[in-house]
Amino acid sequence: MLNPLDNYFEQKDEPIKSCLQHLRSVLLAYADVTEHWKYGMPFYYFKGKMFCYLWIHKKLLQPYIGLVDGNKIDDEDLLQEKRARMKILLVDHLEDIPKDKIESILNQAFALRN
């Protein structure tokens, strides 16, 4: 039987499943990032504090990285929508994953925490 984290990823259909799994591997490759099941979603902590999560946008049906302190990052690719503290980075699962953009935004978010 799969744990809730693995089950979350396994239940998704392709190509969203592969996209989310790739984003998961990107996040877990960073030092001091740990994965937890919180609020019914995969949540990632950096140095023991909530950092980001993975989810699928309800209207656009695209995977995204939700950044806990995204409101402190000024980047045109981050969407705030109706969130006060969070911003999200949509990832088009039908296109190549923008590795440089993701790394740039994650590095800005890590810098806020250090």
C-alpha positions as CSV (number, residue, x, y, z in Angstrom):
1,M,0.0,0.0,0.0
2,L,1.3,3.4,-1.0
3,N,1.8,6.3,1.5
4,P,-0.4,9.3,0.9
5,L,2.4,11.2,-0.9
6,D,3.1,8.5,-3.4
7,N,-0.6,7.8,-3.9
8,Y,-1.2,11.5,-4.7
9,F,1.3,11.3,-7.7
10,E,0.2,7.8,-8.8
11,Q,-3.5,8.8,-9.1
12,K,-2.8,11.6,-11.6
13,D,-3.2,11.0,-15.4
14,E,-0.3,11.5,-17.8
15,P,1.2,13.9,-18.8
16,I,0.3,15.8,-15.5
17,K,1.6,12.9,-13.5
18,S,5.1,13.0,-15.1
19,C,5.2,16.8,-14.8
20,L,4.4,16.7,-11.0
21,Q,6.9,13.9,-10.5
22,H,9.6,15.9,-12.2
23,L,8.8,19.0,-10.1
24,R,8.9,16.7,-7.0
25,S,12.4,15.4,-8.0
26,V,13.6,19.0,-8.6
27,L,12.5,20.1,-5.1
28,L,13.9,17.1,-3.4
29,A,17.3,17.6,-5.0
30,Y,17.9,20.7,-3.0
31,A,19.7,20.3,0.4
32,D,17.5,20.9,3.5
33,V,14.2,20.3,1.6
34,T,11.9,17.6,3.0
35,E,8.6,16.3,1.7
36,H,5.5,16.0,3.9
37,W,1.8,15.3,3.5
38,K,0.0,18.4,4.8
39,Y,-3.4,19.9,4.1
40,G,-4.1,16.9,1.8
41,M,-1.2,17.8,-0.6
42,P,2.5,17.3,-1.1
43,F,4.2,20.1,1.0
44,Y,7.9,20.9,1.0
45,Y,9.8,22.3,3.9
46,F,13.1,24.1,3.8
47,K,15.1,23.9,7.0
48,G,12.0,22.8,8.9
49,K,9.7,25.6,7.7
50,M,6.9,25.5,5.2
51,F,8.3,26.4,1.8
52,C,6.1,25.3,-1.1
53,Y,3.6,22.8,-2.3
54,L,2.6,21.1,-5.6
55,W,-1.0,21.2,-6.8
56,I,-3.2,21.5,-9.9
57,H,-5.0,24.7,-10.8
58,K,-8.7,24.0,-10.7
59,K,-9.7,26.2,-13.7
60,L,-6.6,25.9,-15.9
61,L,-5.9,22.3,-15.1
62,Q,-2.2,22.9,-15.0
63,P,0.3,21.7,-12.3
64,Y,1.9,24.5,-10.3
65,I,4.4,25.2,-7.5
66,G,2.8,27.2,-4.7
67,L,5.3,29.3,-2.9
68,V,4.5,30.1,0.7
69,D,6.2,33.5,0.8
70,G,5.6,34.2,-2.9
71,N,4.2,37.6,-2.2
72,K,7.8,38.7,-1.4
73,I,9.0,37.7,-4.9
74,D,8.5,40.0,-7.8
75,D,8.4,37.9,-11.0
76,E,6.0,38.3,-13.9
77,D,5.5,34.5,-14.1
78,L,4.2,34.2,-10.6
79,L,0.4,34.6,-10.1
80,Q,-1.1,35.8,-6.9
81,E,-4.8,35.5,-7.8
82,K,-6.8,35.8,-4.6
83,R,-4.0,34.6,-2.3
84,A,-2.6,36.9,0.3
85,R,0.7,35.3,1.0
86,M,1.2,32.7,-1.7
87,K,2.0,33.0,-5.3
88,I,2.0,30.2,-7.8
89,L,4.2,29.2,-10.8
90,L,2.1,27.4,-13.4
91,V,3.9,24.7,-15.4
92,D,2.4,23.8,-18.8
93,H,2.5,20.0,-18.7
94,L,2.2,19.9,-22.5
95,E,5.4,21.9,-23.1
96,D,9.0,21.4,-22.0
97,I,9.4,22.2,-18.3
98,P,11.1,25.6,-17.9
99,K,14.0,24.4,-15.8
100,D,15.9,27.8,-15.7
101,K,12.7,29.7,-14.7
102,I,11.9,27.2,-12.0
103,E,15.4,27.3,-10.6
104,S,15.5,31.1,-10.7
105,I,12.3,31.4,-8.7
106,L,13.2,28.7,-6.3
107,N,16.6,30.4,-5.7
108,Q,14.8,33.7,-4.9
109,A,12.5,31.9,-2.5
110,F,15.4,30.1,-0.8
111,A,17.2,33.5,-0.5
112,L,14.2,34.8,1.4
113,R,14.6,32.0,4.0
114,N,18.3,32.4,4.6
